Amino acid sequence: MRQGTRTVANAAVLTIGEAARRAGLTRKAVRLYEARGLLPPVERTESGYRLYTEHDLRTLRFIRQARAVGLRLEEIQTIMKLRRTGIPPSEDVVALLEARFGEIERQISELQSLRHTLADVLDAATSRAHRGEQPRLCRILDQAKQ
């Protein structure tokens, strides 16, 4: 028997460490997802150890994959609630993904603008330093705002 795997009531169950390892997560993340309701409460041994099933493992993998594409826990929870109703949530998921995509596009635009401003500030500071002048950061930052 592999360490971290136990059999209870003829069903293979995993300890938190083994479930986290197989799902590509940390133990802390697994506990967080359970605490946030993304993962239903799991069975525990008499000594209080959590026991995870293959279904739990599939859920954990789904959460990891959803996080990898930039979804927030609240968005993942919404998708999972929709899935539990038994009705394919395709339109709702598409709307959620489109909204998230828009947010990311806005963040990229803001970061590009910030990058441009910071490059200007850096150029001004570098230019002053090369001329032997002390870069006066407050003045440089004031000029960057304009």
Phi, psi and omega in degrees: 000132180291139178296136181094353179245131177229160175245124178233128179051047178062016176239133179289131177232156184241148172286168182299321180296316180289320178297316179298315180300312182292331180272351181077033182235176172263162175300320180299318179296318179299315179298319178299314181296325176291316181295327180277356178086007176287330178242128180296156178305137183259162176294156178230153175284173177300331180270005173094003179287136177288145178233125185249143179262175175297326177297316177300319180296317177299320179296315179298320178294319178300315180299315180299317180294320179295320177295324182295334177265010172094009179283144177277162181301322180296321179291320178297318180298320177299313179299316182294322177297318178297318180297324182291340179288343180091352179263129179301123186272032190303312181295318179295320180292318178299316179298318179296316180293321178297318179297316180295320179299316178299318178299317181293320177300317178296318179297320179297316179300315179297320179292323178295320177295316177299318179300315180298314180297315180296323177297321177296316179297316179297317179299315180297316180294318180295318180299314179297317182296321180291334177275002179083010179267153174284125176295119179267094190302318181299316179295318180297316180294322177299318180293326180294330181291334187283000000 
